[in-house]
Amino acid sequence: MSHTGIEVTNEQVALQSLRWNGHQLDLLDQRLLPEEIVYLPLETPVEVWEAIRHLKVRGAPAIGIAAAYGVFLGIRGLDARVDELLAEVQKQADYLATSRPTAVNLFWALDRMRARAEALASAGVNAADFKQALLDEAKNIQAEDEETNRLIGEHALTLFADGFGVLTHCNAGGLATAKYGTALAPFYLAKEKGVNIKVFADETRPVLQGARLTAFELQQAGVDVTLICDNMAGAVMSKGWIQAVIVGTDRVAANGDVANKIGTYSVAVLAKAHGIPFYVACPLSTIDLNTPTGSDIPIEERHEDEITQGFGKRTAPQGVKVYNPAFDVTPNEYVTAIITEKGIVRAPYNESLRSLFE
Ligand code: MRU
């Protein structure tokens, strides 16, 4: 039992990355999974910022949702006029935007909260209605994400046949979103529909989102999942066990270059070498037409401890130089298709991605 959190057993509650409980944001502490299921009660933007930065909540859509609630938490206790509340929304959104740089969903969700606040202020609502409407906007972002992911799953499943082996990297599942996930959504739908898919989950160094989160949530749901180390992907492909790869993404550039968890690029190259399709699943909120190419995507670098002493045991010499980028960019030529809630698009991505927004 955590000192600050509420511990629950698997039987008591279906896993949910975050939920508004009427008073605060209850956030599943993903650092503790799979061993402990602890919901942290978050009551301030600082707590939300800290949760995002330290991976208590992670995954592009989930951090956007958390940040949206964070904006509301920043204004709900203020006794202020609407113009003052609007200024505070802008300030908190700017602050929350500094929590992590790569996933564009974070900035998308914050922009949506800003835009809603500006529209409410222009409409001349009172302070109580302003606050309520911003809470509702955060709830809407969360609810829409669930609906969006189900649609992504429906489209993605059309690409898989009964008996397929499908490899995934990192965690783009229910834990990374409001529900279902993006890349993992077709596996949940396949289970519902009785379609037999064998999932291979890369463990995903350095902090093991594949082992701790993907293997965990799929196993909980009764999906057939096999955990492998990252350096085994080529071997299982060469055995003929993999018919498709599907991953999520933190940002898709206008030309179809895809930023995702470090190691994704290597998987894409391996897939191409084996003639295996490489699919990327994401909501439209992850597609950033304002970022022309993958080299324009800011790539987060994280603390060396994740590599030298992740999980409490030192596994590298003191003082060794470390490079720890959290994401890499897969060039568009490796991306067979991008699966969104509006359907499946293929190259040339400059045109097909733009058409999704028309
Ligand atoms: O560092 P993380 O765990 O936030 O990285 C997450 C990923 O790379 C996911 O694949 C991506 O955010 C898509 S989640 C639907």
Residues whose N, C-alpha, C, O or C-beta is under 5 A from the ligand:
A	BS01	MRU	R58 G59 A60 P61 H169 C170 N171 A172 A176 T182 Q209 G248 T249 D250 N260 K261
